[in-house]
Amino acid sequence: MIDRLAPVLTAIVALGLLATASSAETYRWVDDQGNVTYSDRPPQSREIGAPETKPAPERQAPEAKTPGLQTPASQPKTPEAKTPEPRAIEPKGPEVKTPEQPPKARDAKATVPPTPIPRSGPTKIDELLELSGTRIQLTGLLSRVAGDLRPPPGQMSAADMATIERILAQSLRPEAVYGVVRDAFRPQVDRPNLEATAVWLRTPVARKIIALEIASSEPSADKKLADYAASVKATPPPARRLELLQRLDWATGANETSADLVAAIARALASAVSAAGPPETRLRPGQLDERAAQVRARVYESLREVHTMSMLYTYQTLEDDELSEYVRFSSSDAGRWYYTAMRKALVGSIGKAVEQTVAELVRAVPLERWARAAMPAPQPVK
């Protein structure tokens, strides 16, 4: 599940710290000696060497570019999922058929993780999250968040960059954020559904799927995904494959989770940066919620195409019948419980981690320097 959030983050966090910092008014003026000054306050009359001072233009966040994959205009009708009893999904050891590799090597090829320890007693939360690959995939997700919060090279002083790196390494530690995710997941535990989910995750098909999702969640997979997207434009996938992926997206709520994550990150960024500014310019909770809702609405439809391409890449080595098994589990009571609980835990935990991290960043490196880093270099004054 987390692997399908990863390709979205680069576009999401681009809406982030630098764009948020520069959304406050930043003033630029030239004094009588020709010195260019940037500040978050208007210049005093004695500081101005030119008759007119205008706020620096607001930097617009770049629009996310999604692959040019054409998907059906209407969503497939919601399948009537026959919910099996937990025992109905006991693994029967089906033979996993490995598809032949085409002449070109498959980019999404991954090594299946070690066989999990056989069940002995009730499944623990840590065991479930280990089986699902959540713990491993969270590392890649946080690496992307840190990379997107980091300013471009050369935009900050060496001292400021050292401070930023220290804060990112400390605040976005995978083990710390994982603990928050686990604690947020715990109150939502439903024992029968948890055990049914664990049964599914131990099946050979699920182990293969988790291995592919882990490989796709690694930052190194971004370039491979881009290359794959370019190849898909020339050779569109079969309609049957697209239908299965759309059903999987509906069953897992992947697009909804990503949209919620976008909104949570946008709110966290706005909240932390606003709190660091003057009291009179701070946003109220209702304003923060409104801003987050606007961001969510703006990116919602584009996320769907991003997810479709991401799933095509991640599951390219799966047979249709294996993908159908994934859809059947995801549509079951246990699957719906798991993905709903994980969605709440992930969105809340990542949003909290980002807000705390950005608050630390703007306390250590003043907003004025972040805003200056977001601006183009001033032209020499003649």
Solvent accessible surface area in square Angstrom, and as a share of the most:
residue,aa,sasa,rsa
1,M,14,0.06
2,I,4,0.02
3,D,0,0.00
4,R,0,0.00
5,L,3,0.02
6,A,1,0.01
7,P,32,0.20
8,V,4,0.02
9,L,0,0.00
10,T,82,0.48
11,A,31,0.24
12,I,6,0.03
13,V,4,0.02
14,A,36,0.28
15,L,38,0.19
16,G,0,0.00
17,L,6,0.03
18,L,37,0.18
19,A,17,0.13
20,T,18,0.10
21,A,4,0.03
22,S,12,0.08
23,S,52,0.34
24,A,56,0.44
25,E,106,0.47
26,T,10,0.06
27,Y,31,0.12
28,R,83,0.30
29,W,14,0.05
30,V,36,0.20
31,D,34,0.17
32,D,111,0.57
33,Q,142,0.63
34,G,24,0.23
35,N,84,0.43
36,V,43,0.25
37,T,51,0.30
38,Y,18,0.07
39,S,11,0.07
40,D,83,0.43
41,R,107,0.39
42,P,74,0.47
43,P,19,0.12
44,Q,83,0.37
45,S,101,0.65
46,R,198,0.72
47,E,44,0.20
48,I,52,0.27
49,G,40,0.39
50,A,43,0.34
51,P,144,0.90
52,E,113,0.51
53,T,42,0.24
54,K,132,0.56
55,P,68,0.43
56,A,20,0.15
57,P,125,0.78
58,E,101,0.45
59,R,128,0.47
60,Q,137,0.61
61,A,30,0.23
62,P,89,0.56
63,E,155,0.70
64,A,50,0.39
65,K,196,0.83
66,T,42,0.25
67,P,30,0.19
68,G,52,0.50
69,L,12,0.06
70,Q,162,0.72
71,T,51,0.30
72,P,68,0.43
73,A,114,0.89
74,S,84,0.54
75,Q,89,0.40
76,P,43,0.27
77,K,189,0.80
78,T,77,0.45
79,P,33,0.21
80,E,167,0.75
81,A,39,0.30
82,K,190,0.81
83,T,53,0.31
84,P,46,0.29
85,E,125,0.56
86,P,56,0.35
87,R,205,0.75
88,A,65,0.50
89,I,34,0.17
90,E,83,0.37
91,P,60,0.38
92,K,185,0.78
93,G,57,0.55
94,P,59,0.37
95,E,166,0.75
96,V,48,0.27
97,K,147,0.62
98,T,106,0.61
99,P,27,0.17
100,E,161,0.72
101,Q,83,0.37
102,P,54,0.34
103,P,146,0.92
104,K,169,0.71
105,A,91,0.70
106,R,67,0.24
107,D,59,0.30
108,A,3,0.02
109,K,144,0.61
110,A,33,0.26
111,T,127,0.74
112,V,79,0.45
113,P,28,0.18
114,P,123,0.77
115,T,125,0.73
116,P,30,0.19
117,I,142,0.72
118,P,108,0.68
119,R,118,0.43
120,S,107,0.69
121,G,41,0.39
122,P,102,0.64
123,T,1,0.01
124,K,151,0.64
125,I,17,0.09
126,D,58,0.30
127,E,57,0.25
128,L,0,0.00
129,L,0,0.00
130,E,87,0.39
131,L,6,0.03
132,S,8,0.05
133,G,1,0.01
134,T,5,0.03
135,R,101,0.37
136,I,86,0.44
137,Q,1,0.01
138,L,1,0.00
139,T,66,0.39
140,G,7,0.06
141,L,1,0.01
142,L,5,0.03
143,S,56,0.36
144,R,17,0.06
145,V,1,0.00
146,A,13,0.10
147,G,33,0.32
148,D,46,0.24
149,L,3,0.01
150,R,88,0.32
151,P,4,0.03
152,P,64,0.40
153,P,128,0.80
154,G,76,0.73
155,Q,79,0.35
156,M,21,0.10
157,S,62,0.40
158,A,89,0.69
159,A,74,0.58
160,D,13,0.07
161,M,40,0.18
162,A,64,0.50
163,T,33,0.19
164,I,0,0.00
165,E,66,0.30
166,R,151,0.55
167,I,7,0.04
168,L,4,0.02
169,A,70,0.54
170,Q,106,0.47
171,S,33,0.21
172,L,9,0.04
173,R,85,0.31
174,P,47,0.30
175,E,99,0.44
176,A,38,0.30
177,V,4,0.03
178,Y,4,0.02
179,G,14,0.13
180,V,57,0.33
181,V,0,0.00
182,R,64,0.23
183,D,77,0.40
184,A,37,0.29
185,F,0,0.00
186,R,121,0.44
187,P,112,0.70
188,Q,49,0.22
189,V,46,0.26
190,D,56,0.29
191,R,104,0.38
192,P,82,0.51
193,N,30,0.16
194,L,0,0.00
195,E,23,0.10
196,A,3,0.02
197,T,0,0.00
198,A,0,0.00
199,V,12,0.07
200,W,17,0.06
201,L,8,0.04
202,R,43,0.16
203,T,12,0.07
204,P,49,0.31
205,V,4,0.03
206,A,1,0.01
207,R,24,0.09
208,K,27,0.12
209,I,2,0.01
210,I,10,0.05
211,A,4,0.03
212,L,9,0.04
213,E,2,0.01
214,I,21,0.11
215,A,22,0.17
216,S,9,0.06
217,S,4,0.02
218,E,82,0.37
219,P,60,0.38
220,S,77,0.49
221,A,6,0.05
222,D,59,0.30
223,K,136,0.58
224,K,85,0.36
225,L,27,0.13
226,A,59,0.45
227,D,69,0.36
228,Y,39,0.15
229,A,8,0.06
230,A,62,0.48
231,S,60,0.39
232,V,9,0.05
233,K,119,0.51
234,A,89,0.69
235,T,100,0.58
236,P,93,0.59
237,P,24,0.15
238,P,93,0.59
239,A,84,0.65
240,R,108,0.39
241,R,27,0.10
242,L,17,0.08
243,E,70,0.31
244,L,0,0.00
245,L,1,0.01
246,Q,19,0.09
247,R,54,0.20
248,L,0,0.00
249,D,13,0.07
250,W,113,0.40
251,A,10,0.08
252,T,4,0.03
253,G,15,0.15
254,A,1,0.01
255,N,3,0.01
256,E,58,0.26
257,T,1,0.00
258,S,1,0.00
259,A,0,0.00
260,D,30,0.16
261,L,2,0.01
262,V,0,0.00
263,A,16,0.12
264,A,22,0.17
265,I,1,0.01
266,A,12,0.09
267,R,73,0.27
268,A,4,0.03
269,L,2,0.01
270,A,3,0.02
271,S,18,0.12
272,A,5,0.04
273,V,9,0.05
274,S,18,0.11
275,A,63,0.49
276,A,47,0.37
277,G,13,0.12
278,P,62,0.39
279,P,97,0.61
280,E,142,0.64
281,T,84,0.49
282,R,116,0.42
283,L,47,0.24
284,R,159,0.58
285,P,94,0.59
286,G,50,0.48
287,Q,65,0.29
288,L,13,0.07
289,D,75,0.39
290,E,100,0.45
291,R,93,0.34
292,A,8,0.06
293,A,59,0.46
294,Q,101,0.45
295,V,12,0.07
296,R,60,0.22
297,A,78,0.60
298,R,151,0.55
299,V,25,0.14
300,Y,43,0.16
301,E,118,0.53
302,S,41,0.26
303,L,9,0.04
304,R,58,0.21
305,E,44,0.20
306,V,22,0.13
307,H,1,0.00
308,T,7,0.04
309,M,2,0.01
310,S,1,0.01
311,M,3,0.01
312,L,6,0.03
313,Y,4,0.02
314,T,0,0.00
315,Y,1,0.00
316,Q,25,0.11
317,T,11,0.06
318,L,6,0.03
319,E,57,0.26
320,D,53,0.28
321,D,95,0.49
322,E,8,0.04
323,L,0,0.00
324,S,16,0.10
325,E,50,0.23
326,Y,6,0.02
327,V,2,0.01
328,R,147,0.54
329,F,7,0.03
330,S,0,0.00
331,S,5,0.03
332,S,3,0.02
333,D,69,0.36
334,A,6,0.05
335,G,0,0.00
336,R,96,0.35
337,W,34,0.12
338,Y,11,0.04
339,Y,14,0.05
340,T,66,0.39
341,A,3,0.02
342,M,1,0.00
343,R,72,0.26
344,K,128,0.54
345,A,0,0.00
346,L,1,0.00
347,V,24,0.14
348,G,43,0.41
349,S,2,0.01
350,I,1,0.00
351,G,9,0.08
352,K,110,0.46
353,A,10,0.08
354,V,2,0.01
355,E,61,0.27
356,Q,109,0.48
357,T,0,0.00
358,V,0,0.00
359,A,21,0.16
360,E,73,0.33
361,L,0,0.00
362,V,9,0.05
363,R,165,0.60
364,A,42,0.33
365,V,1,0.00
366,P,60,0.38
367,L,32,0.16
368,E,54,0.24
369,R,91,0.33
370,W,0,0.00
371,A,4,0.03
372,R,110,0.40
373,A,8,0.06
374,A,4,0.03
375,M,25,0.11
376,P,109,0.68
377,A,82,0.64
378,P,64,0.40
379,Q,135,0.60
380,P,117,0.74
381,V,75,0.43
382,K,239,1.01
